[in-house]
Amino acid sequence: MKGHREKLSVTVDPRLYRVVERHAKRTKVPKSKVVEEAIRVWERTRLAALAREGYQKMANENLQDAEAYLSVLDELMEE
């Protein structure tokens, strides 16, 4: 449902609190919006890292498969 919000209570390091507070004042947005955007950025970063890890694993597996197929092809060509 658009516009629906859930309440989240967190305790953070005072330095982080001041960072959020300064940014909220500078941009004239509520602290909750600053934290919400930080969570979105964290989630995108986390998902990108997982995707990168998965693609690297697939690339390594594909390289191993290609090397195995080429080895078999070389053996067949020698016969």
PyMOL commands that set and color helices and strands:
alter all, ss='L'
color gray80, all
select helices_A, chain A and resi 14-27+31-78
alter helices_A, ss='H'
color red, helices_A
deselect
rebuild
show_as cartoon
